[in-house]
Amino acid sequence: ETFPQYLDLVDRRGYATNIICHISHGPLRYYVMGERAYEDHDATAEDVDQMAAIVAEAMGAGASGFSTNRFQIHKSRTGRIVPGTFAPHEELRAIAAKVGEAGHGIIQAISEGTLYPNPEVDEMPELDLFANISIDTGRPLTFTTAQSNPGADIFRRVLDGATAWNKRGAQLRPQIIPRAVTIMTVLGGYHGFIFRPSYKKIADLPVAERAAEMRRPEVRERILSEADEPTDTGEFLLATLVMNNLDLVFPLTAPIDYEPDASKSIAGQAKALGKDPVGHYYDLLTAGDGNNFFAALTSNFLDGSLEPSREMLLDPNTVSGLSDAGAHVMMISDCSSSTFHLTHWVRDRTKGPRIPVETAVYKLTGAPAQMYGFADRGFIRVGMRADINVIDLERLTIQEPFIKADLPTGAKRILQPATGYLARLVNGVMVRRNDVDTGERPGRLLRSRKAVAA
């Protein structure tokens, strides 16, 4: 019932890695306000006091931070916008103040106002809000940063703004991803035809049978000729995004290229073949057993280059994150983005400058450890925790994605392994050797405190 009880429950198990927990605004607001949290109502003074008290309790029990969403594209499966998205600044400040009073942990946010600010004027009101919250609380604040529009330099304005605010006492840590956000599309998951009436009639067939049925000429013609039956859901938004951006949708076949030439996109292939792009997408999607993966390479690749990611990686204030490895388990799968720091940016890139290996390693280790205040890890030094990856950089490879139905209730998720990790130690215990799980579970819940002794 309480966040301390939740942490105690999590703390009973061992894990393959160490883990931390944030208390997040959406469920917190719903817990306190019920359905009012969804109805764009301002919280009452009593509501805010109760939320703040719960956060104070959570931080006292060892929560590592408070997270909030202010990005309107984030909706529940029913199409309702996530609670807290429109919370007034006063509510955020009151809750964040409890993180400051705890004296540890961070504040995390994703914001409409730092991804899509007014391009005509140099105004980012939410960046100013975040900076003032960081100054008032004395805590680091990390927030999503990406290239969100073709030709846009908004991310540069955000980085420059964070640098300027940090000189005034803020601790802003723009959170970045080292490649495009990959919107996954596969017949067994989300794709551009899921809202076509004729597809819905066969959507429950096993994937291989569904692919075979969809290849029948009359079924193909019928589905391609139909209009979508729209809904106000994230799934419909995803389907629309894929269909409207086939020039940014690329196959994820080995060797996977996350900075590909435009000619390799579905639209580029279709042009070379003299085919309709939507029909070509349909044929690729339904080929074989229907297991072919594609990805819409969106943010950071909108100009056909990952140069925005390189700029963000080299900024001294940024931290790497945004993997969405557990947030959208059948929609986005960037769990391999940590490995991508080393394969692409250190070793393989040919379309521009690379980055030093020490920069990539620091972004993955020392930078987040320092941001969270964990002084006993993040570097290989005497007295530090032995959380160590031993890597064969020459052999390091990101493999093709696949679907596995191993979540509770048999729900599915997308997995994408990497090979080339010779050993992984957590708390000095070998949890993986030569890319194989050893079965050891030495990882524990790390409870955030004012100081973590080495």
Salt bridges, closest charged atoms under 4 A:
ASP8 OD1 - ARG447 NH2 2.90
ASP11 OD2 - ARG447 NH2 3.15
GLU35 OE1 - ARG80 NH1 2.75
GLU39 OE1 - HIS41 NE2 3.33
ASP47 OD2 - ARG36 NH1 2.95
GLU91 OE2 - HIS25 NE2 2.79
GLU91 OE2 - ARG29 NE 2.92
GLU101 OE1 - LYS98 NZ 3.39
ASP122 OD1 - ARG157 NE 3.43
GLU126 OE2 - ARG70 NE 2.92
GLU126 OE2 - HIS89 NE2 3.98
ASP136 OD2 - ARG93 NH1 3.00
GLU213 OE2 - ARG216 NH1 2.64
GLU218 OE2 - ARG216 NH2 2.33
ASP228 OD1 - ARG196 NE 2.92
GLU229 OE1 - LYS200 NZ 2.80
ASP232 OD1 - LYS75 NZ 2.83
GLU235 OE2 - ARG77 NH1 3.17
ASP257 OD2 - LYS264 NZ 3.97
GLU259 OE1 - HIS344 NE2 2.91
GLU259 OE2 - ARG349 NH2 2.90
ASP261 OD1 - LYS351 NZ 2.81
ASP283 OD1 - ARG220 NE 2.79
ASP283 OD2 - LYS275 NZ 3.02
GLU307 OE2 - ARG310 NH2 2.57
GLU307 OE1 - ARG349 NH1 3.02
GLU311 OE1 - ARG156 NE 2.78
ASP334 OD1 - ARG179 NH2 3.14
ASP348 OD1 - ARG347 NE 2.66
ASP376 OD1 - ARG377 NE 3.01
ASP376 OD2 - ARG385 NE 3.28
ASP387 OD2 - ARG377 NH1 3.20
ASP392 OD2 - ARG395 NE 3.44
ASP406 OD1 - ARG413 NE 2.80
ASP437 OD2 - ARG441 NH2 2.82
